[in-house]
Amino acid sequence: MTARAQYATRAISADDLRAVEDNAITDVVRMQEDVGLQSATDGEFRRTSWHMDFIYQLGGVNQTDENLTVKFFNDAGTLEFASAALRVDERITLPQTIFADAFTYLAAQVTTATPKITIPSPSMVHYRGGRAAISTDIYPELDQFWDDLSASYNQEVHALAALGCTYLQLDDTSLAYLNDPAQRDQLAAHGGDPLHQHERYIAQINKAIAGRPEGMAVTTHMCRGNFQSSWAASGGYDFVAEALFSALDVDGFFLEYDDDRSGTFEPLRFVPPGKMVVLGLVTTKRGELESKDDLKRRIDAASRFVPLDQLCLSPQCGFSSTVEGNVLTYDEQVAKLRLIVETAAEVWG
């Protein structure tokens, strides 16, 4: 964060910032392998925002002078996150493979873990601004927008595979947000379709990952917001569960289940055989370490709805979705990852 601030004031060069990022990524990969994780990410250390750093690199998507303000909640009250809005004012394309350099550097650092890259799902391009953010001159009908968007994503998926990526994660907060009646009300107020929007998103994600190379695993992560240890939505997965679990053509689902706000495990009854469910039982919003016995009890509770051999364990989200970070220390983060690995070994062997 210090290096980013220095770069913003031109106190250091882009090459200097890159060197700092490189060192930090090398260290965080070593840490992930040391604690025993089977996959490793670069911590998204080259990004300011988990999603906008990707979305703004799509051809046809441009940053505007306006700000989009999102209200987040925590135990102490509320806070607001403001970021530049987007505008789709040209046909959407993929001018170049996004995060290509980030993936190749990550792949060169791992020794025992599988390198995993995370990108925002195509839904996030639409959910940020809806129809109002998409030029009616370029896209008088939204079907063409969706076709171009999914086609560009499909190119990205195949380009990453060509670089050697075998583990891709699509991060999608919208599919979790839409379980919250307040979020559906907001969507309706902006002219969206609160009853069927998730079905459109599922269909477009499927088109985006269609024909992916054999051996490339694709998962999706769905949380209800993660900004400075705060959240934006509440509610279980009940509203989207049947369509989500039965129709979304991914290999696994990373689900937020770290508190009562996440709902029950009952929606997991719709998960079909062969799909993996990664239970996000360990919170990334607070530093206090969970009880291993409590985690085992919750895994057992989830196994009443989906077989144990289809379950996994993970943090509920990343430890930081934006450059600001959450209110945990580095040591607290490492302790949580170790707890996850130890608990998983005792449950699954």
Buried (B, 14 or more C-beta within 10 A) or exposed (E): EEBBEBBEEEEBEEEEBBEBBBEBBBEBBBBBBEBBBBBBBBBBBBBEBBBBBBBBBBBBBBEEEEEBEEEBBBEEEEBEBEBBBBBBBBBBBBEEBBBBEBBBBBBEBBEEBBBBBBBBBBBBBBBBBBEEBBBEEBBEEBEEBBBBBBBBBBBBBBBBBEBEBBBBBBBBBBBBBBBBEEBBEBBEEEEBEBEEBBBBBBBBBBBBBEEBEEEBBBBBBBBBBBBBBBBBBBBBBEBBBEBBBEBBBBBBBBBBBBBEBBBBBBBBEBBEEEBBBBBBBBBBBBBEEBEBEEBBEBBEEBBEBBEEEBBBBBBBBBBBBBBEBBEBEEEBBBBBBBBBBBBBEEBEE
